[in-house]
Amino acid sequence: MEALLSQEPMVRMGAFIGVFALMALWEILAPRRQRQVRKGYRWLNNLGIVAVDAAVVRVAFPAAAVGVALFVETQGWGILRLIDMPYWLMIVVSVIVLDFAVWAQHVFFHAVPLLWRLHRMHHADLDFDVTTGLRFHPIEILLSMFIKAGVIVMLGVPAVAVLLFEVLLNATSMFNHGNVRLPHQLDRVLRWIVVTPEMHRVHHSWHPNETNSNFGFNLPWWDRMFGTYRAQPRDGHIGMTIGLNLFRDSRELRLDRMLWQPFHGPTHSYPINARGKDAAREPEQ
């Protein structure tokens, strides 16, 4: 286990490359929807934001989440350290709690207009594919790292659980953003275990009440438990419009414009406190 943790960057990179390649191939062989924007243009900019995010995190948070967990373990901090349980159960509990924390954070970023300004860059993509699952504003990434670190310190999450969770979250985010076809019966079973592309695609609809549903990235249970689950988009998966009503120009997919998106334009129709409204067909001014 120590050897695994010592190779944490390589483990994460290897998992990322493997899952990304698999999803990219699947999208070529069995695409679910036709693309609205040229693939090369989108991928160049979406992968560009991934590079920016990686550089920002490396500079601002060099120890990363696993490093925080290793420090916490040496100090014996955290609620889980006070509970007598087998180590394997501690890992399982930690992964589940971390997943709930990410789900709650996701809801919070939809609820607070200032935070929505950061998160909406993820939603402003005009297509939905594996690269969408990697497209987040660097300020949101930093805030997410601080929130995750707080949960790790409070609970005393083992470093191996953090590494497992980080790999799973990255892999499932690429999976559930995939522009891939799944047999209907298989999807019905899988969405009780993991968030599927058919389930998460609803979250990227331009209708605000659908944008504010299906917040899960990894485990699908939280949306069902807290009433934010929506089975299907009202316009159907082929007919639905992906993205936001404010950013419909393909020039907004450029890297420089993505970085600037939080700082211009209104937020009035999308934060979750407006989820009963549906102004998606009315352009925002």
C-alpha positions as CSV (number, residue, x, y, z in Angstrom):
1,M,0.0,0.0,0.0
2,E,2.9,2.4,0.8
3,A,4.3,1.7,-2.6
4,L,1.0,2.4,-4.3
5,L,0.7,5.8,-2.4
6,S,4.3,6.7,-3.3
7,Q,3.3,6.3,-7.0
8,E,0.1,8.3,-6.6
9,P,0.7,10.7,-9.5
10,M,1.5,7.8,-11.9
11,V,-1.5,5.8,-10.6
12,R,-3.9,8.7,-11.3
13,M,-2.3,9.5,-14.6
14,G,-2.5,5.9,-15.8
15,A,-6.1,5.6,-14.8
16,F,-6.9,8.8,-16.5
17,I,-5.3,7.9,-19.8
18,G,-6.8,4.4,-19.8
19,V,-10.4,5.6,-19.1
20,F,-10.1,8.5,-21.4
21,A,-8.9,6.4,-24.3
22,L,-11.6,3.8,-23.7
23,M,-14.4,6.4,-23.6
24,A,-13.0,8.2,-26.7
25,L,-13.0,4.9,-28.6
26,W,-16.5,4.1,-27.4
27,E,-17.7,7.5,-28.6
28,I,-16.3,6.8,-32.1
29,L,-17.9,3.3,-32.3
30,A,-21.3,4.0,-30.7
31,P,-22.1,7.7,-30.4
32,R,-25.4,8.6,-28.7
33,R,-25.9,12.1,-30.3
34,Q,-24.6,14.0,-33.3
35,R,-22.1,16.7,-32.5
36,Q,-23.1,20.3,-32.8
37,V,-19.5,21.7,-32.9
38,R,-16.4,20.5,-34.6
39,K,-14.7,18.0,-32.4
40,G,-11.1,19.2,-32.8
41,Y,-12.0,22.7,-31.8
42,R,-13.9,21.7,-28.7
43,W,-11.3,19.1,-27.6
44,L,-8.4,21.5,-28.0
45,N,-10.0,24.0,-25.7
46,N,-11.5,21.5,-23.2
47,L,-8.2,19.8,-22.8
48,G,-6.5,23.1,-22.6
49,I,-8.6,23.9,-19.5
50,V,-7.5,20.6,-18.1
51,A,-3.9,21.6,-18.5
52,V,-4.5,25.0,-16.8
53,D,-6.3,23.3,-13.9
54,A,-3.5,20.8,-13.4
55,A,-0.9,23.6,-13.3
56,V,-2.9,25.8,-10.9
57,V,-3.5,22.9,-8.5
58,R,0.2,21.9,-8.7
59,V,1.3,25.4,-7.7
60,A,-1.4,26.2,-5.1
61,F,-1.9,22.7,-3.6
62,P,1.3,20.7,-4.2
63,A,0.5,18.0,-1.7
64,A,-2.9,17.3,-3.2
65,A,-5.6,15.5,-1.3
66,V,-3.6,12.3,-0.8
67,G,-0.8,14.4,0.8
68,V,-3.4,15.9,3.2
69,A,-4.6,12.5,4.1
70,L,-1.1,11.2,4.8
71,F,-0.5,14.1,7.2
72,V,-3.8,13.6,8.9
73,E,-2.9,9.9,9.4
74,T,0.4,10.8,11.1
75,Q,-1.4,13.1,13.4
76,G,-4.2,10.7,14.2
77,W,-6.9,13.3,13.5
78,G,-10.5,12.7,12.5
79,I,-13.8,11.3,13.6
80,L,-13.2,7.9,12.1
81,R,-10.2,7.4,14.3
82,L,-12.5,7.5,17.3
83,I,-14.6,4.6,16.0
84,D,-13.5,1.0,16.3
85,M,-13.9,-0.5,12.9
86,P,-11.9,-2.6,10.5
87,Y,-9.6,-0.7,8.2
88,W,-11.4,-2.0,5.1
89,L,-14.7,-0.7,6.4
90,M,-13.1,2.7,7.2
91,I,-12.1,2.9,3.5
92,V,-15.6,2.0,2.3
93,V,-17.2,4.5,4.6
94,S,-14.7,7.2,3.6
95,V,-15.3,6.8,-0.1
96,I,-19.1,7.0,0.4
97,V,-18.9,10.0,2.7
98,L,-16.5,11.8,0.3
99,D,-18.9,11.1,-2.6
100,F,-21.8,12.6,-0.6
101,A,-19.6,15.7,0.1
102,V,-18.9,16.1,-3.6
103,W,-22.6,15.8,-4.3
104,A,-23.5,18.4,-1.7
105,Q,-20.8,20.7,-3.0
106,H,-22.2,20.3,-6.5
107,V,-25.7,21.3,-5.2
108,F,-24.2,24.2,-3.4
109,F,-22.4,25.5,-6.5
110,H,-25.8,25.5,-8.2
111,A,-27.6,27.2,-5.3
112,V,-25.3,30.2,-4.7
113,P,-25.3,32.6,-7.6
114,L,-21.6,33.6,-7.1
115,L,-20.5,30.0,-7.1
116,W,-22.8,29.2,-10.0
117,R,-20.8,31.8,-12.0
118,L,-17.8,29.5,-11.6
119,H,-19.6,26.2,-12.1
120,R,-21.6,27.3,-15.2
121,M,-18.4,27.1,-17.3
122,H,-18.8,23.3,-17.0
123,H,-22.4,23.6,-18.3
124,A,-21.7,26.0,-21.1
125,D,-20.3,23.3,-23.4
126,L,-22.5,23.0,-26.5
127,D,-21.8,19.2,-26.8
128,F,-21.7,16.5,-24.2
129,D,-18.8,14.0,-24.3
130,V,-15.8,12.7,-22.4
131,T,-14.0,16.0,-22.4
132,T,-17.0,17.8,-20.8
133,G,-16.4,15.7,-17.7
134,L,-13.0,17.3,-17.4
135,R,-14.0,20.9,-18.1
136,F,-14.1,23.0,-14.8
137,H,-12.9,26.5,-14.1
138,P,-9.6,26.5,-12.2
139,I,-11.1,28.6,-9.4
140,E,-13.8,26.0,-8.9
141,I,-11.1,23.3,-8.8
142,L,-9.2,25.1,-6.1
143,L,-12.3,25.6,-4.0
144,S,-13.2,22.0,-4.4
145,M,-9.7,21.0,-3.2
146,F,-10.1,23.1,-0.1
147,I,-13.5,21.6,0.6
148,K,-12.2,18.1,0.1
149,A,-9.3,18.7,2.3
150,G,-11.6,20.0,5.1
151,V,-13.6,16.7,4.9
152,I,-10.5,14.6,4.9
153,V,-9.2,16.4,8.1
154,M,-12.6,16.3,9.8
155,L,-13.1,12.6,9.2
156,G,-9.5,11.4,9.2
157,V,-9.9,9.7,5.8
158,P,-7.1,7.2,5.1
159,A,-4.8,8.1,2.3
160,V,-5.6,4.9,0.4
161,A,-9.3,5.8,0.5
162,V,-8.6,9.3,-0.9
163,L,-6.5,7.8,-3.7
164,L,-9.3,5.3,-4.5
165,F,-11.9,8.0,-4.4
166,E,-9.9,10.4,-6.6
167,V,-9.4,7.7,-9.3
168,L,-13.1,6.6,-9.1
169,L,-14.4,10.1,-9.3
170,N,-12.2,11.0,-12.3
171,A,-13.1,7.8,-14.1
172,T,-16.9,8.0,-13.5
173,S,-16.9,11.7,-14.5
174,M,-15.5,10.7,-17.9
175,F,-17.9,7.8,-18.1
176,N,-21.1,9.6,-17.2
177,H,-20.2,12.5,-19.6
178,G,-19.6,10.1,-22.5
179,N,-21.5,10.5,-25.7
180,V,-22.1,6.8,-25.8
181,R,-25.0,4.4,-26.4
182,L,-26.0,2.0,-23.6
183,P,-28.7,-0.6,-24.0
184,H,-31.9,0.7,-22.3
185,Q,-32.2,-2.3,-20.0
186,L,-28.5,-2.2,-19.0
187,D,-28.8,1.5,-18.2
188,R,-31.9,0.9,-16.0
189,V,-29.8,-1.5,-13.9
190,L,-26.6,0.5,-13.9
191,R,-28.2,3.7,-12.8
192,W,-28.9,2.2,-9.4
193,I,-25.2,1.5,-8.9
194,V,-23.4,4.3,-10.7
195,V,-24.4,7.5,-12.5
196,T,-24.7,6.7,-16.2
197,P,-24.4,8.9,-19.3
198,E,-28.2,8.7,-19.8
199,M,-28.8,9.9,-16.2
200,H,-26.2,12.7,-16.1
201,R,-27.0,14.0,-19.6
202,V,-30.3,15.4,-18.2
203,H,-28.2,17.6,-15.9
204,H,-26.7,19.3,-19.0
205,S,-30.0,20.2,-20.5
206,W,-30.6,23.9,-21.1
207,H,-33.9,23.8,-19.2
208,P,-33.1,25.2,-15.7
209,N,-35.3,22.7,-13.9
210,E,-33.3,19.9,-15.6
211,T,-30.0,21.5,-15.0
212,N,-30.9,21.5,-11.3
213,S,-31.4,17.7,-11.2
214,N,-29.1,14.6,-11.2
215,F,-26.2,16.2,-9.4
216,G,-24.3,12.9,-8.8
217,F,-21.0,12.2,-10.5
218,N,-20.3,8.8,-9.0
219,L,-23.0,7.2,-6.8
220,P,-26.6,7.8,-7.9
221,W,-28.2,7.4,-4.5
222,W,-28.1,11.0,-3.3
223,D,-30.4,12.4,-6.0
224,R,-33.0,9.7,-5.3
225,M,-32.8,10.3,-1.5
226,F,-33.0,14.1,-1.7
227,G,-35.6,14.5,-4.4
228,T,-33.3,15.8,-7.2
229,Y,-33.5,12.7,-9.5
230,R,-35.0,13.1,-12.9
231,A,-35.2,10.0,-15.1
232,Q,-35.3,11.5,-18.6
233,P,-35.1,14.9,-20.3
234,R,-38.4,16.2,-21.5
235,D,-37.1,16.8,-25.0
236,G,-35.6,13.3,-25.3
237,H,-31.9,12.6,-25.4
238,I,-31.6,13.2,-29.2
239,G,-33.8,16.3,-29.2
240,M,-32.6,18.0,-26.1
241,T,-30.4,21.1,-26.2
242,I,-27.1,20.9,-24.3
243,G,-25.7,23.9,-22.6
244,L,-27.0,27.2,-21.3
245,N,-29.2,29.8,-22.9
246,L,-26.6,32.6,-22.2
247,F,-23.6,31.0,-24.0
248,R,-24.8,29.8,-27.4
249,D,-22.0,31.2,-29.6
250,S,-19.3,28.6,-30.4
251,R,-16.7,31.3,-29.8
252,E,-17.5,30.9,-26.1
253,L,-15.9,27.5,-26.2
254,R,-12.4,29.1,-26.6
255,L,-10.1,28.7,-23.7
256,D,-9.8,32.5,-23.1
257,R,-13.5,32.9,-23.1
258,M,-14.1,30.0,-20.8
259,L,-11.7,31.5,-18.2
260,W,-13.6,34.8,-18.5
261,Q,-17.2,33.4,-18.3
262,P,-17.6,33.7,-14.5
263,F,-17.1,37.5,-14.7
264,H,-19.8,38.5,-17.2
265,G,-23.5,38.0,-17.9
266,P,-26.4,37.4,-15.6
267,T,-27.3,34.3,-13.5
268,H,-31.1,34.8,-13.0
269,S,-32.6,31.7,-14.6
270,Y,-30.3,28.9,-13.5
271,P,-29.4,29.0,-9.7
272,I,-31.4,26.3,-7.9
273,N,-33.5,28.8,-6.0
274,A,-35.1,29.5,-9.4
275,R,-35.6,25.8,-10.3
276,G,-39.4,26.2,-10.5
277,K,-38.9,28.7,-13.3
278,D,-38.0,27.7,-16.8
279,A,-36.7,30.5,-18.9
280,A,-34.5,28.4,-21.1
281,R,-36.3,29.5,-24.3
282,E,-36.0,33.1,-23.4
283,P,-32.5,34.6,-24.1
284,E,-31.0,36.3,-21.1
285,Q,-30.2,40.0,-21.4
